[in-house]
Amino acid sequence: MMDKYLLFLIMGLVTYIPRALPFIVLPGAKMPPFVKRFLGNIPFAVLGALIFPGVLYSAGEVSFGIIGGLVSVLMAFFELNLVLVVAGSICAVYFAKLLLL
Amino acid sequence: MGVDNINIRGMNGSDLKKGFLDGVPIALGYWPVAMAYGLLAKSVGLNFFECTAMSVMVFAGASQFMALNFIASGVGMGEIAAAVFLVNLRHFLMSLSLSPKMLTRHLGIRALLSFGITDETFAVASVKEKYLSSSYMAALELISYSSWVLGSAAGYAAGAFLTETLKESMGIALYAMFIGLFVPLSKKSRKVFFIGVLAGLLNGILGLFISRGWAVIAAAVLAALMVPGTGEGEENYDG
């Protein structure tokens, strides 16, 4: 039987190092314009990749992922508070499941 | 936040409050996922302290679920560590993107705050704020981290209180948050919309061939390279 706490410590370290490196090494670094442009695009690209296709499989069957996703898009389009978007989407999926299952 | 009212020392009560408020949707989204993790940890045979300790030390959802599966099937420590490293390597990209926006140059504070970079804290921090004060980041990360750790413990302790339908429904939470961040930005900038959609499509295609962790990294990098700059926040990157 392996020592679980040692395992968690190692997992923590290998997770922490990639998070920490740019924060610790980079302050004061001058970057060329194309790197700045690239890094400026990263948040929107990461958001897109985090949303799709994961959202499809997030709520059981794909149909419920689509329902939840569409409800989120609709509420987000009207720029509702983020907490409302989250809570509203959970409710929408829940009631859709109650009605359709 | 305009350039003129930046608090260079990075300690600021209103930033603290703003960080907490911006962290509420993350905390809300983490709670059910953390509970699911706690439930699974119990079913795999971890004790309560082991279950909570992993959340305290690692703070990375997908890799913790993966580790539970590996522990259950008797996979060795080295292989688990390697897999966790690969799955979480995407945070390097996020940290790289956030780093120039961090106002503080204090290495200790930066080292501490980098622990709390997750998909979710990254998404909120990079979209909501132009510059990141230590107070803002600390508050945003602390409320998210607390939800993750307490939710893990609660999931272990509470057992199967939630119905299957409710658990599945709550799976939409974090995606709803990402969508809630992305859609308003897309309304303002066609380029943002295009980059996001491109990254999503690339991720869908790449995911057929490579693991999820690598697909997200590759899709984001490719989409960010293929589209010329959004112009948004470029002046942030003067280091």
Interface residues (C-beta under 8 A of the other chain):
Chain A: M2 K4 Y5 L6 L7 F8 L9 I10 M11 G12 V14 T15 Y16 P18 R19 A20 L21 P22 F23 I24 L26 P27 G28 A29 K30 M31 V35 K36 R37 F38 L39 G40 N41 I42 P43 F44 A45 V46 L47 G48 A49 L50 I51 F52 P53 G54 V55 S58 A59 G60 F64 G65 G68 G69 V71 S72 V73 M75 A76 F77 E79 L80 L82 V83 V85 V86 A87 G88 S89 I90 C91 V93 Y94 K97 L98 L101
Chain B: D22 V24 P25 L28 G29 L46 E50 A53 M54 M57 V58 F59 A60 S63 A67 I71 G76 M77 I80 A81 A82 V84 F85 N88 L89 R90 H91 F92 L93 M94 S95 L96 S97 L98 S99 P100 M102 R105 L107 R110 A111 L113 S114 F115 I117 D119 F122 A123 S126 V127 T165 L166 E168 S169 M170 G171 I172 A173 L174 Y175 A176 M177 F178 I179 G180 L181 F182 V183 P184 L185 K187 V192 I195 G196 V197 L198 A199 G200 L201 L202 N203 G204 G207 A215 V216 A219 A220 V221 A223 A224 L225 V227 P228 G229 T230 G231 E232 G233 E234 N236 Y237 D238 G239
